[in-house]
Amino acid sequence: MIDLYYWPTPNGWKISIALEEMGLPFKTHLVNINAGEQHDPEFLKVSPNNRIPAIVDPDGPDGAPISIFESGAILQYLARKTGQFYGTTERDRIMVDQWLMWQMGGVGPMVGQAHHFLKHLPKRTPPVQIPYAMDRYRNETARLYKVLDQQLAKTQFLAGDFVSIADFATWGWASLWEGQQQTLDDKPNMARWLKTLGARPGLQRGRMLFAEKRGEHIPDPFCQNLPV
């Protein structure tokens, strides 16, 4: 049984979704990032960058335990371990890796900043609004989602006509598009992709793992009300 160190955020969802989709048994260890538990010395032994998610697999390479941090590295490891969601050819894997790196280097950091400046800072007491930063990350998020929509005009999923770990990595962030002050009116392919993936039971289970800890009302967590 894999140990998952987790908090219900878009980065945490990447791994809970993958584990559910791959049918791998796991035990969840909550790391309350709001309470600073990511700085606990015991957690740092697993994730030296003090970030979730992280895993410990007791059945690692050659049967020896292994701990892994960084969500992209975990996804690649799990895909290789199970032979799932990585395509079937080397060309498939190259495409998966490209779009996974696009998410890790673009969507995750940029959309994370959009959340910070558009959602969290304005709710502080007193509210904090930095127009330059708000515009910068709102616009960069829009650009990235346009790239996503253009890719999905050519393929059913990010890396091709098969679901991959690149989709799992990107879906959680993209599903929160409304809070990022985005629109899907000009992104029909992204809307279709969000809805298609959101209908998958494994994704739903991974997305809702300890969802109550987020303290938010999610009227449509699986994007099923989107037009296609």
GUBA-587665 format. One line per field, with one value per residue (C-alpha): residue number from 1; residue in three letters; chain; x, z, y. Coordinates in Angstrom, 2 decimals, padded with zeros to 5 digits. Layout:
N
i (NUM | ...) $
aa (ALA | ...) $
ch (A | ...) $
xx (X | ...) $
zz (Z | ...) $
yy (Y | ...) $
//
This chain:
228
i (1 | 2 | 3 | 4 | 5 | 6 | 7 | 8 | 9 | 10 | 11 | 12 | 13 | 14 | 15 | 16 | 17 | 18 | 19 | 20 | 21 | 22 | 23 | 24 | 25 | 26 | 27 | 28 | 29 | 30 | 31 | 32 | 33 | 34 | 35 | 36 | 37 | 38 | 39 | 40 | 41 | 42 | 43 | 44 | 45 | 46 | 47 | 48 | 49 | 50 | 51 | 52 | 53 | 54 | 55 | 56 | 57 | 58 | 59 | 60 | 61 | 62 | 63 | 64 | 65 | 66 | 67 | 68 | 69 | 70 | 71 | 72 | 73 | 74 | 75 | 76 | 77 | 78 | 79 | 80 | 81 | 82 | 83 | 84 | 85 | 86 | 87 | 88 | 89 | 90 | 91 | 92 | 93 | 94 | 95 | 96 | 97 | 98 | 99 | 100 | 101 | 102 | 103 | 104 | 105 | 106 | 107 | 108 | 109 | 110 | 111 | 112 | 113 | 114 | 115 | 116 | 117 | 118 | 119 | 120 | 121 | 122 | 123 | 124 | 125 | 126 | 127 | 128 | 129 | 130 | 131 | 132 | 133 | 134 | 135 | 136 | 137 | 138 | 139 | 140 | 141 | 142 | 143 | 144 | 145 | 146 | 147 | 148 | 149 | 150 | 151 | 152 | 153 | 154 | 155 | 156 | 157 | 158 | 159 | 160 | 161 | 162 | 163 | 164 | 165 | 166 | 167 | 168 | 169 | 170 | 171 | 172 | 173 | 174 | 175 | 176 | 177 | 178 | 179 | 180 | 181 | 182 | 183 | 184 | 185 | 186 | 187 | 188 | 189 | 190 | 191 | 192 | 193 | 194 | 195 | 196 | 197 | 198 | 199 | 200 | 201 | 202 | 203 | 204 | 205 | 206 | 207 | 208 | 209 | 210 | 211 | 212 | 213 | 214 | 215 | 216 | 217 | 218 | 219 | 220 | 221 | 222 | 223 | 224 | 225 | 226 | 227 | 228) $
aa (MET | ILE | ASP | LEU | TYR | TYR | TRP | PRO | THR | PRO | ASN | GLY | TRP | LYS | ILE | SER | ILE | ALA | LEU | GLU | GLU | MET | GLY | LEU | PRO | PHE | LYS | THR | HIS | LEU | VAL | ASN | ILE | ASN | ALA | GLY | GLU | GLN | HIS | ASP | PRO | GLU | PHE | LEU | LYS | VAL | SER | PRO | ASN | ASN | ARG | ILE | PRO | ALA | ILE | VAL | ASP | PRO | ASP | GLY | PRO | ASP | GLY | ALA | PRO | ILE | SER | ILE | PHE | GLU | SER | GLY | ALA | ILE | LEU | GLN | TYR | LEU | ALA | ARG | LYS | THR | GLY | GLN | PHE | TYR | GLY | THR | THR | GLU | ARG | ASP | ARG | ILE | MET | VAL | ASP | GLN | TRP | LEU | MET | TRP | GLN | MET | GLY | GLY | VAL | GLY | PRO | MET | VAL | GLY | GLN | ALA | HIS | HIS | PHE | LEU | LYS | HIS | LEU | PRO | LYS | ARG | THR | PRO | PRO | VAL | GLN | ILE | PRO | TYR | ALA | MET | ASP | ARG | TYR | ARG | ASN | GLU | THR | ALA | ARG | LEU | TYR | LYS | VAL | LEU | ASP | GLN | GLN | LEU | ALA | LYS | THR | GLN | PHE | LEU | ALA | GLY | ASP | PHE | VAL | SER | ILE | ALA | ASP | PHE | ALA | THR | TRP | GLY | TRP | ALA | SER | LEU | TRP | GLU | GLY | GLN | GLN | GLN | THR | LEU | ASP | ASP | LYS | PRO | ASN | MET | ALA | ARG | TRP | LEU | LYS | THR | LEU | GLY | ALA | ARG | PRO | GLY | LEU | GLN | ARG | GLY | ARG | MET | LEU | PHE | ALA | GLU | LYS | ARG | GLY | GLU | HIS | ILE | PRO | ASP | PRO | PHE | CYS | GLN | ASN | LEU | PRO | VAL) $
ch (A | A | A | A | A | A | A | A | A | A | A | A | A | A | A | A | A | A | A | A | A | A | A | A | A | A | A | A | A | A | A | A | A | A | A | A | A | A | A | A | A | A | A | A | A | A | A | A | A | A | A | A | A | A | A | A | A | A | A | A | A | A | A | A | A | A | A | A | A | A | A | A | A | A | A | A | A | A | A | A | A | A | A | A | A | A | A | A | A | A | A | A | A | A | A | A | A | A | A | A | A | A | A | A | A | A | A | A | A | A | A | A | A | A | A | A | A | A | A | A | A | A | A | A | A | A | A | A | A | A | A | A | A | A | A | A | A | A | A | A | A | A | A | A | A | A | A | A | A | A | A | A | A | A | A | A | A | A | A | A | A | A | A | A | A | A | A | A | A | A | A | A | A | A | A | A | A | A | A | A | A | A | A | A | A | A | A | A | A | A | A | A | A | A | A | A | A | A | A | A | A | A | A | A | A | A | A | A | A | A | A | A | A | A | A | A | A | A | A | A | A | A | A | A | A | A | A | A) $
xx (000.00 | 001.42 | 001.61 | 000.26 | 001.18 | -001.58 | -003.74 | -006.77 | -005.22 | -004.81 | -001.31 | -002.52 | -005.35 | -002.86 | -001.71 | -004.97 | -006.57 | -003.73 | -003.80 | -007.55 | -007.42 | -004.58 | -006.31 | -003.39 | -004.19 | -002.97 | -003.13 | -003.59 | -001.52 | -002.96 | -000.41 | -002.32 | -000.48 | -002.69 | -001.31 | 002.30 | 002.56 | 004.61 | 007.54 | 007.40 | 010.84 | 009.26 | 007.56 | 010.79 | 012.36 | 009.89 | 009.62 | 012.76 | 011.16 | 008.38 | 005.62 | 002.79 | 002.23 | 004.76 | 004.59 | 006.38 | 006.08 | 007.14 | 007.37 | 009.74 | 012.40 | 013.90 | 011.30 | 012.95 | 010.96 | 011.28 | 010.05 | 009.29 | 008.44 | 007.38 | 004.05 | 005.41 | 008.07 | 005.47 | 003.16 | 005.94 | 006.98 | 003.43 | 002.85 | 006.03 | 005.26 | 001.79 | 002.22 | -000.85 | -001.66 | 001.68 | 000.66 | 001.98 | 004.87 | 007.96 | 006.30 | 003.33 | 005.60 | 007.40 | 004.06 | 002.98 | 006.24 | 005.97 | 002.51 | 003.34 | 006.32 | 004.07 | 001.79 | 004.62 | 006.44 | 003.48 | -000.02 | 000.89 | 003.07 | 001.16 | -002.35 | -001.19 | -000.15 | -003.51 | -005.23 | -003.04 | -003.56 | -007.14 | -008.75 | -006.77 | -005.27 | -008.58 | -010.21 | -007.70 | -008.53 | -007.93 | -008.21 | -005.06 | -005.31 | -002.27 | -003.61 | -000.36 | -000.04 | -003.75 | -003.60 | -000.33 | -001.46 | -005.01 | -003.64 | -001.01 | -003.63 | -005.79 | -002.84 | -002.09 | -005.72 | -005.77 | -002.76 | -004.69 | -007.78 | -005.76 | -004.09 | -007.45 | -008.81 | -006.39 | -006.56 | -009.14 | -006.77 | -003.58 | -001.05 | -003.27 | -006.39 | -005.64 | -005.95 | -002.56 | -000.88 | -000.60 | -004.39 | -004.45 | -001.82 | -003.71 | -007.38 | -007.47 | -006.08 | -008.16 | -011.39 | -011.13 | -011.20 | -014.04 | -012.10 | -009.20 | -011.50 | -011.43 | -014.07 | -014.72 | -016.90 | -013.98 | -012.52 | -014.99 | -012.35 | -011.18 | -014.82 | -015.35 | -012.15 | -013.05 | -016.45 | -015.16 | -012.50 | -014.85 | -017.21 | -014.58 | -015.31 | -011.63 | -011.06 | -014.12 | -012.92 | -009.46 | -010.85 | -013.13 | -010.56 | -010.94 | -012.65 | -014.32 | -010.92 | -010.95 | -013.81 | -015.47 | -018.76 | -018.21 | -021.49 | -020.11 | -016.79 | -016.76 | -017.64 | -020.71 | -022.74 | -020.44 | -021.82 | -020.14) $
zz (000.00 | -001.08 | 001.48 | 000.02 | 001.72 | 000.64 | 001.02 | -001.24 | -003.68 | -007.46 | -006.93 | -004.42 | -006.74 | -009.43 | -007.36 | -005.68 | -009.14 | -010.61 | -007.77 | -008.09 | -011.88 | -011.72 | -009.09 | -006.67 | -002.96 | -000.87 | 002.61 | 002.93 | 005.36 | 005.55 | 005.59 | 006.56 | 004.61 | 006.15 | 009.57 | 008.37 | 008.71 | 005.50 | 007.59 | 010.01 | 010.18 | 009.60 | 006.43 | 005.22 | 005.22 | 002.47 | 000.73 | 001.25 | -000.65 | 002.02 | -000.57 | -001.13 | -002.68 | -001.90 | -001.74 | -000.18 | -002.12 | -000.03 | -003.26 | -005.18 | -007.74 | -007.03 | -004.28 | -002.05 | -000.58 | -002.25 | -001.38 | -004.17 | -004.12 | -006.94 | -008.54 | -012.07 | -010.95 | -008.97 | -011.98 | -014.24 | -011.66 | -011.19 | -014.94 | -015.45 | -012.47 | -013.71 | -017.47 | -017.52 | -018.81 | -020.59 | -024.06 | -025.79 | -027.91 | -027.41 | -029.45 | -027.08 | -024.08 | -025.62 | -026.15 | -022.58 | -021.19 | -023.24 | -021.95 | -018.43 | -018.42 | -019.89 | -016.90 | -014.37 | -015.76 | -016.94 | -015.76 | -012.19 | -011.33 | -013.37 | -012.41 | -008.82 | -008.89 | -010.44 | -007.50 | -005.06 | -006.53 | -007.81 | -005.07 | -001.85 | -001.41 | -002.07 | 000.75 | 003.36 | 006.02 | 004.80 | 001.17 | -000.92 | -004.64 | -006.88 | -010.35 | -012.21 | -010.73 | -011.18 | -014.87 | -015.44 | -014.09 | -015.40 | -018.88 | -018.68 | -017.50 | -020.48 | -022.83 | -021.39 | -021.64 | -025.25 | -025.88 | -024.18 | -026.30 | -029.52 | -028.68 | -027.83 | -031.20 | -032.70 | -030.16 | -027.75 | -024.80 | -024.20 | -025.55 | -028.14 | -028.30 | -024.97 | -021.37 | -019.79 | -016.67 | -018.45 | -018.32 | -014.63 | -013.94 | -015.75 | -015.06 | -011.42 | -012.09 | -015.25 | -013.52 | -011.34 | -014.34 | -012.99 | -009.89 | -012.17 | -013.95 | -017.20 | -019.78 | -021.79 | -024.34 | -026.78 | -025.62 | -026.65 | -026.80 | -023.26 | -022.10 | -023.80 | -022.26 | -018.76 | -019.00 | -020.51 | -017.85 | -015.12 | -015.92 | -015.00 | -011.65 | -010.77 | -011.32 | -009.26 | -006.33 | -006.45 | -006.75 | -003.75 | -001.40 | 001.80 | -000.22 | 002.95 | 004.15 | 001.46 | 003.20 | -000.04 | -001.77 | -005.08 | -007.05 | -010.03 | -009.14 | -012.20 | -014.81 | -015.92 | -016.46 | -019.20 | -022.74 | -025.39) $
yy (000.00 | 003.34 | 006.14 | 009.38 | 012.65 | 014.94 | 018.01 | 018.63 | 021.10 | 020.89 | 019.53 | 016.97 | 015.92 | 014.93 | 011.99 | 011.01 | 010.94 | 008.89 | 006.37 | 005.93 | 005.66 | 003.14 | 001.04 | 001.25 | 000.86 | 003.77 | 005.25 | 009.00 | 011.07 | 014.57 | 017.38 | 020.54 | 023.20 | 025.87 | 024.94 | 024.71 | 020.93 | 020.79 | 022.06 | 019.14 | 017.42 | 014.01 | 015.20 | 016.80 | 013.34 | 012.44 | 015.81 | 017.91 | 020.82 | 020.91 | 020.68 | 018.22 | 015.76 | 013.06 | 009.28 | 006.36 | 003.11 | 000.09 | -001.92 | 000.31 | -000.64 | -004.07 | -004.47 | -001.85 | 001.08 | 004.47 | 007.97 | 010.43 | 014.12 | 016.50 | 015.66 | 015.23 | 012.78 | 010.84 | 010.64 | 009.39 | 006.81 | 005.51 | 005.36 | 003.34 | 001.13 | 000.20 | 000.54 | 002.79 | 006.27 | 006.72 | 005.61 | 002.51 | 003.80 | 005.94 | 008.69 | 008.54 | 008.89 | 011.86 | 013.58 | 012.81 | 014.16 | 017.36 | 018.18 | 017.09 | 019.48 | 022.19 | 021.76 | 021.64 | 024.66 | 026.71 | 025.92 | 025.03 | 028.04 | 030.64 | 029.56 | 029.20 | 032.85 | 033.76 | 032.09 | 034.00 | 037.46 | 037.10 | 034.99 | 034.94 | 038.39 | 040.24 | 038.22 | 039.34 | 041.89 | 044.49 | 043.35 | 043.46 | 044.14 | 044.55 | 045.41 | 044.71 | 041.22 | 040.51 | 041.44 | 039.60 | 036.24 | 036.50 | 037.12 | 034.39 | 031.90 | 032.87 | 032.33 | 028.90 | 027.83 | 028.95 | 026.70 | 023.90 | 024.52 | 024.58 | 021.27 | 019.72 | 020.81 | 018.28 | 015.45 | 014.09 | 014.38 | 016.32 | 013.83 | 012.18 | 010.08 | 008.39 | 009.56 | 010.17 | 011.45 | 014.82 | 015.06 | 014.17 | 016.83 | 019.58 | 018.88 | 019.97 | 023.43 | 023.89 | 022.81 | 025.94 | 028.30 | 030.44 | 031.47 | 032.36 | 034.87 | 032.93 | 032.09 | 028.95 | 030.73 | 030.78 | 027.44 | 024.72 | 022.01 | 022.72 | 022.62 | 019.25 | 017.86 | 019.07 | 017.40 | 014.14 | 013.65 | 014.82 | 011.95 | 009.34 | 007.63 | 007.32 | 011.01 | 011.83 | 009.74 | 011.29 | 014.81 | 014.42 | 012.87 | 014.91 | 017.65 | 018.92 | 020.14 | 022.82 | 024.59 | 025.60 | 024.94 | 023.19 | 023.26 | 021.35 | 019.74 | 017.50 | 020.14 | 018.23 | 021.40 | 022.61 | 022.72 | 020.58) $
//
